[in-house]
């Protein structure tokens, strides 16, 4: 099964989960964790922290399936091109105040007794999740296994755009690139 890479944008993520049947939430970028910023986005169902992947081995302890609190849904990311999919779905599937729709309710019920990696594989093999994700309007037109020079140029352009965007005082929300 192939997965397209999509733009990492809160508006794109919001539209995507709406295609899954989710209502009652939206993704937003935060530039601070102060009380005022969090209050502007209330209610907050989850915070997702992004870190640049360095490829270095991480020896920190992780939560095992047997140690997880009852009812916690966590899926290990198994799809390489589906940035953040398992993470976003894990947050949504732990929110009781969000209408998730049939697709995600079925995924949660199916994966309830599965270990974390098998939950990730259930996501990877779900046509009901892959199809709308790949049909996203913000899907990148190609994916290279070895990104090389073109990938580095794209990374530099994205970093510059991100820096320029951070200089402008944007209000988090459902922004779309035109």
Backbone torsions as a table, in degrees:
resi	resn	phi	psi	omega
1	UNK	NA	130.4	179.9
2	UNK	-102.3	148.1	-178.8
3	UNK	-124.3	129.2	175.5
4	UNK	-79.4	151.4	173.3
5	UNK	-84.2	133.1	178.4
6	UNK	-114.2	160.6	-179.9
7	UNK	-63.8	137.4	177.6
8	UNK	-85.5	89.1	-174.2
9	UNK	-144.1	135.0	-177.9
10	UNK	-59.9	-35.7	178.5
11	UNK	-66.7	-38.7	178.0
12	UNK	-65.2	-44.1	179.6
13	UNK	-63.8	-40.1	179.0
14	UNK	-62.6	-48.0	178.6
15	UNK	-60.2	-39.5	-178.9
16	UNK	-62.8	-49.3	-177.8
17	UNK	-68.9	-26.7	173.6
18	UNK	-64.7	-34.1	176.1
19	UNK	-65.3	-27.1	176.8
20	UNK	-78.7	-11.2	-179.2
21	UNK	107.0	5.5	-179.3
22	UNK	-76.2	138.0	172.2
23	UNK	-140.9	155.3	178.0
24	UNK	94.6	14.0	176.5
25	UNK	-154.2	162.8	172.3
26	UNK	-150.1	153.9	177.3
27	UNK	-88.1	145.9	178.5
28	UNK	-147.0	148.7	174.6
29	UNK	-86.6	138.4	175.2
30	UNK	-113.6	141.1	178.1
31	UNK	-109.1	1.4	179.3
32	UNK	-161.4	157.0	177.1
33	UNK	-109.3	21.5	179.5
34	UNK	-72.3	161.0	-175.1
35	UNK	-57.1	-39.4	-179.3
36	UNK	-63.8	-43.5	179.1
37	UNK	-64.2	-43.8	178.9
38	UNK	-65.9	-38.4	179.8
39	UNK	-64.3	-34.9	178.5
40	UNK	-62.6	-24.3	-176.9
41	UNK	-107.6	7.6	-176.0
42	UNK	-60.2	145.4	-5.7
43	UNK	-78.6	144.6	177.8
44	UNK	-100.3	122.8	-178.2
45	UNK	-93.7	-21.0	-179.7
46	UNK	-172.7	153.7	174.5
47	UNK	-118.3	134.1	-178.7
48	UNK	-119.8	121.6	-179.4
49	UNK	-103.0	131.3	-179.0
50	UNK	-106.2	135.1	178.2
51	UNK	-130.8	145.7	177.5
52	UNK	-69.6	128.6	178.8
53	UNK	-76.9	127.6	-178.1
54	UNK	-106.5	-11.7	-179.6
55	UNK	83.4	-0.4	179.8
56	UNK	-77.5	148.0	179.0
57	UNK	-69.6	135.3	179.8
58	UNK	-111.0	114.4	-176.5
59	UNK	-94.7	8.6	179.2
60	UNK	-65.9	150.6	178.8
61	UNK	-67.7	145.8	177.0
62	UNK	-122.9	162.1	179.6
63	UNK	-75.3	127.4	176.9
64	UNK	-88.4	161.3	-179.7
65	UNK	-56.5	-41.0	-178.3
66	UNK	-68.5	-23.4	-178.8
67	UNK	-91.2	-9.9	-176.0
68	UNK	-66.9	140.7	176.5
69	UNK	-61.0	145.6	178.8
70	UNK	-57.1	136.0	177.7
71	UNK	86.9	-10.0	179.1
72	UNK	-71.3	128.8	174.9
73	UNK	-105.0	120.3	174.5
74	UNK	-138.7	130.6	177.6
75	UNK	-119.1	130.4	176.9
76	UNK	-71.9	135.7	178.7
77	UNK	-66.7	117.8	-179.2
78	UNK	-116.2	-17.1	-177.4
79	UNK	-96.2	116.6	-176.6
80	UNK	-64.2	-41.9	-176.3
81	UNK	-84.3	-8.9	-176.6
82	UNK	-95.0	68.5	179.9
83	UNK	-50.9	126.9	169.1
84	UNK	72.3	-1.2	-175.6
85	UNK	-62.0	-52.1	-179.6
86	UNK	-62.0	-37.6	179.4
87	UNK	-63.4	-50.1	-178.4
88	UNK	-63.8	-42.9	179.6
89	UNK	-66.5	-36.7	177.9
90	UNK	-61.9	-41.2	177.6
91	UNK	-63.8	-49.9	-177.8
92	UNK	-61.6	-38.3	-176.8
93	UNK	-76.0	-5.7	174.0
94	UNK	-104.6	0.8	179.3
95	UNK	-95.2	115.5	178.9
96	UNK	-84.2	-13.6	-175.7
97	UNK	-97.6	12.2	-179.5
98	UNK	-118.0	134.3	174.2
99	UNK	-79.0	112.3	-172.9
100	UNK	-89.4	-21.2	-176.9
101	UNK	83.2	166.5	-173.5
102	UNK	-62.7	-41.7	-176.5
103	UNK	-57.9	-49.7	-177.0
104	UNK	-77.4	-32.6	175.1
105	UNK	-62.7	-40.1	177.5
106	UNK	-66.4	-40.8	177.6
107	UNK	-61.2	-44.6	-179.4
108	UNK	-62.9	-44.8	179.8
109	UNK	-64.6	-43.6	-179.4
110	UNK	-63.2	-41.7	-174.7
111	UNK	-88.3	-0.9	-172.6
112	UNK	-53.4	-40.6	-176.9
113	UNK	-101.3	2.5	-178.7
114	UNK	-84.5	148.1	172.2
115	UNK	-65.5	163.7	-174.1
116	UNK	-54.6	-44.3	-178.3
117	UNK	-67.9	-35.7	178.0
118	UNK	-69.6	-31.5	173.9
119	UNK	-63.8	-42.2	176.7
120	UNK	-60.5	-40.5	177.7
121	UNK	-68.2	-33.6	176.6
122	UNK	-63.0	-39.6	176.5
123	UNK	-65.4	-47.1	-178.7
124	UNK	-57.5	-35.6	-175.7
125	UNK	-94.9	6.4	-178.4
126	UNK	-88.8	110.7	174.8
127	UNK	-63.2	-35.4	-178.1
128	UNK	-65.2	-20.6	176.9
129	UNK	-99.2	-44.7	-176.8
130	UNK	-63.5	-45.3	-174.4
131	UNK	-58.7	-53.8	179.9
132	UNK	-66.4	-31.2	178.9
133	UNK	-66.1	-45.3	179.7
134	UNK	-69.6	-23.4	179.9
135	UNK	-84.9	1.8	-178.7
136	UNK	-55.4	138.3	178.9
137	UNK	-64.0	-21.2	-177.3
138	UNK	-98.5	17.5	179.0
139	UNK	-66.8	137.3	176.7
140	UNK	-74.5	143.6	-171.9
141	UNK	-70.9	-16.6	179.8
142	UNK	-152.0	160.0	177.6
143	UNK	-133.2	128.5	179.4
144	UNK	-107.2	134.6	177.2
145	UNK	-66.3	-46.9	176.3
146	UNK	-110.0	109.5	-170.5
147	UNK	-75.3	-32.9	175.8
148	UNK	53.2	-146.6	-174.8
149	UNK	-64.1	-41.4	179.7
150	UNK	-60.9	-42.7	179.1
151	UNK	-62.6	-41.5	178.8
152	UNK	-63.4	-40.5	177.9
153	UNK	-63.9	-41.6	178.7
154	UNK	-64.2	-42.3	178.9
155	UNK	-60.7	-43.5	178.8
156	UNK	-62.3	-42.2	179.7
157	UNK	-65.3	-41.7	178.9
158	UNK	-65.5	-40.3	179.6
159	UNK	-64.0	-42.3	177.9
160	UNK	-63.3	-44.1	179.8
161	UNK	-62.4	-39.6	179.6
162	UNK	-65.7	-42.5	178.6
163	UNK	-63.4	-44.0	178.5
164	UNK	-62.5	-40.9	-179.9
165	UNK	-65.4	-38.1	179.8
166	UNK	-68.3	-28.0	178.3
167	UNK	-69.1	-36.3	174.6
168	UNK	-77.3	141.5	179.8
169	UNK	-85.3	90.2	-179.8
170	UNK	-88.0	145.9	173.3
171	UNK	-91.3	125.2	-179.5
172	UNK	-60.0	148.4	178.5
173	UNK	159.5	-150.8	-176.2
174	UNK	-92.6	71.1	178.7
175	UNK	-88.0	145.9	178.1
176	UNK	-130.6	138.9	174.8
177	UNK	-73.7	142.7	179.1
178	UNK	-103.9	NA	NA
